Amino acid sequence: KTTSNARREWAVPKAIESETTNNEQAVVTGGNDSKDGKSSKPDNAPKGKDITSDPNANGNGFAEASDLSFLSDLAWGLLTPGQQALLQKSDINPQEYLRTVQEQGKGSIVTGKVVVRVNFDVNGHVIVGEHTPLIAEDVPQPVKEEAMRIVKSSGSIINRRGEPVYLAVPVVLGQ
């Protein structure tokens, strides 16, 4: 049985076939690179969390297919300083709170727009005190009272910062 170099045992897609010469071999590994279960990186090489700012990176030394943390610093460098500043605040997530404020505002019989300065405690709950929540003095009293009611009753934010935070919360009433 004679086989020429042109005949292949396995079907190889044309794109891959054109990139390889007759004497090259492709090696496919599953999961980790070596048989003993350890990473192919040397032990003293930085892994994951040592070199990344990506909060979701495992940094566990698995093959790069599952640990994409090596990309995070590259991706971070593509952002403008303003975009970086926004992403650094990822320890605070007010989305659900703001959605609730918006929904309650739509159902209000009072109409108006106001920005409320709201302080949130370490757990993300609204701090109600003498100077918080705070609305500018020139806002009509009914709008002020309704905005305060909504701000106080709209739940909480996600606050992983470990310290109280304040946000300017826009409240649109009756629209």
C-alpha positions as CSV (number, residue, x, y, z in Angstrom):
1,K,0.0,0.0,0.0
2,T,1.7,3.2,-1.1
3,T,0.7,6.6,0.0
4,S,2.0,9.9,-1.4
5,N,2.6,13.0,0.6
6,A,-0.5,14.5,-1.0
7,R,-2.9,12.0,0.5
8,R,-4.0,12.7,4.1
9,E,-5.6,10.3,6.6
10,W,-7.8,13.1,8.1
11,A,-9.9,15.7,6.4
12,V,-8.3,19.1,7.0
13,P,-10.1,22.4,6.1
14,K,-8.5,24.2,3.1
15,A,-7.7,27.3,5.2
16,I,-5.7,25.2,7.6
17,E,-4.2,23.0,4.9
18,S,-2.8,26.0,3.0
19,E,-1.0,27.3,6.1
20,T,0.8,24.1,6.8
21,T,3.6,22.5,4.8
22,N,3.9,18.7,4.4
23,N,6.4,18.3,7.3
24,E,4.5,20.4,9.9
25,Q,2.2,18.9,12.5
26,A,-0.6,20.5,14.4
27,V,-0.9,19.6,18.1
28,V,-4.3,19.9,19.8
29,T,-4.4,19.8,23.6
30,G,-7.5,19.7,25.7
31,G,-7.7,22.0,28.7
32,N,-4.2,22.2,30.4
33,D,-1.2,22.1,28.2
34,S,0.7,19.3,30.0
35,K,-0.2,15.8,31.1
36,D,0.5,16.2,34.8
37,G,-2.3,18.7,35.2
38,K,-0.1,21.7,35.9
39,S,0.0,24.9,33.8
40,S,2.6,25.2,31.1
41,K,3.6,28.5,32.6
42,P,6.6,28.4,34.8
43,D,5.7,28.6,38.5
44,N,7.4,32.0,38.8
45,A,5.4,33.5,36.0
46,P,2.7,35.9,37.1
47,K,-0.8,34.4,36.8
48,G,-4.1,36.1,36.3
49,K,-4.7,38.4,39.2
50,D,-1.0,39.4,39.5
51,I,-1.1,41.1,36.1
52,T,-4.7,42.1,35.5
53,S,-7.3,44.7,36.6
54,D,-10.1,42.5,35.4
55,P,-12.4,41.7,38.4
56,N,-13.8,38.6,36.7
57,A,-10.5,37.0,36.0
58,N,-9.9,33.8,37.9
59,G,-6.1,34.0,37.7
60,N,-5.9,30.3,38.3
61,G,-3.3,29.5,35.6
62,F,-5.7,27.5,33.4
63,A,-5.2,27.6,29.6
64,E,-5.8,31.0,28.2
65,A,-9.0,29.7,26.5
66,S,-10.8,29.8,29.8
67,D,-8.8,32.6,31.6
68,L,-8.9,35.7,29.4
69,S,-7.4,37.9,32.1
70,F,-4.3,38.4,30.0
71,L,-6.4,40.5,27.7
72,S,-7.7,42.9,30.3
73,D,-4.8,45.2,30.5
74,L,-4.6,45.4,26.7
75,A,-8.4,46.2,26.6
76,W,-8.0,48.7,29.5
77,G,-5.4,50.6,27.5
78,L,-7.9,51.1,24.6
79,L,-10.3,53.1,26.8
80,T,-10.2,56.8,27.2
81,P,-9.5,58.2,30.7
82,G,-13.2,59.0,31.1
83,Q,-14.3,55.5,30.2
84,Q,-11.7,54.1,32.6
85,A,-13.1,56.3,35.4
86,L,-16.6,55.1,34.7
87,L,-15.5,51.4,34.8
88,Q,-13.6,51.9,38.0
89,K,-16.9,52.7,39.7
90,S,-18.1,49.2,39.0
91,D,-18.2,48.6,42.8
92,I,-21.4,50.7,42.8
93,N,-24.4,49.7,40.7
94,P,-27.5,51.9,41.0
95,Q,-29.3,50.6,37.9
96,E,-32.2,48.8,39.7
97,Y,-32.6,51.7,42.1
98,L,-32.8,54.3,39.3
99,R,-35.2,52.1,37.3
100,T,-37.5,52.0,40.4
101,V,-37.2,55.8,40.9
102,Q,-38.2,56.3,37.2
103,E,-41.2,53.9,37.4
104,Q,-42.5,55.6,40.6
105,G,-42.0,59.0,39.1
106,K,-44.1,58.1,36.0
107,G,-47.0,57.2,38.2
108,S,-46.9,60.4,40.2
109,I,-49.8,62.9,40.1
110,V,-47.3,65.7,40.7
111,T,-45.3,66.9,37.6
112,G,-41.8,68.2,37.6
113,K,-38.1,67.4,37.3
114,V,-35.6,67.6,40.1
115,V,-32.1,66.2,41.0
116,V,-31.8,64.8,44.5
117,R,-28.5,64.4,46.2
118,V,-28.8,61.0,47.9
119,N,-26.4,59.4,50.4
120,F,-26.2,55.6,50.5
121,D,-24.7,53.7,53.4
122,V,-22.2,50.9,53.2
123,N,-25.0,48.4,52.5
124,G,-26.5,50.6,49.7
125,H,-29.5,51.8,51.6
126,V,-30.7,55.4,51.5
127,I,-29.4,57.4,54.5
128,V,-32.2,59.6,55.8
129,G,-31.0,62.4,58.0
130,E,-31.0,66.2,58.5
131,H,-29.1,67.0,55.3
132,T,-29.9,63.9,53.1
133,P,-31.6,63.4,50.8
134,L,-31.0,67.0,49.6
135,I,-33.0,69.0,47.0
136,A,-32.3,72.6,46.0
137,E,-34.4,75.2,47.9
138,D,-36.1,76.7,44.8
139,V,-38.0,73.5,44.0
140,P,-41.8,73.8,44.6
141,Q,-42.9,72.1,47.9
142,P,-45.2,69.4,46.3
143,V,-42.4,68.4,43.8
144,K,-39.9,68.3,46.7
145,E,-42.1,66.1,48.9
146,E,-43.0,63.7,46.1
147,A,-39.3,63.4,45.0
148,M,-38.2,62.8,48.6
149,R,-40.9,60.1,49.1
150,I,-39.8,58.3,45.9
151,V,-36.1,58.5,46.7
152,K,-36.6,57.1,50.2
153,S,-38.9,54.2,49.0
154,S,-37.1,53.0,45.9
155,G,-35.0,50.3,47.5
156,S,-31.2,50.3,47.6
157,I,-28.1,50.3,45.3
158,I,-25.4,47.7,45.1
159,N,-22.5,49.2,47.1
160,R,-19.3,47.2,47.2
161,R,-17.0,50.1,47.9
162,G,-17.0,49.6,51.7
163,E,-17.9,53.2,52.5
164,P,-21.0,55.4,52.1
165,V,-21.4,57.0,48.7
166,Y,-23.5,59.8,47.3
167,L,-25.2,60.0,44.0
168,A,-27.1,62.7,42.2
169,V,-30.4,61.0,41.4
170,P,-32.6,62.5,38.6
171,V,-36.3,62.3,39.5
172,V,-38.9,63.0,36.7
173,L,-42.4,63.2,38.0
174,G,-45.7,62.5,36.2
175,Q,-44.3,62.0,32.7
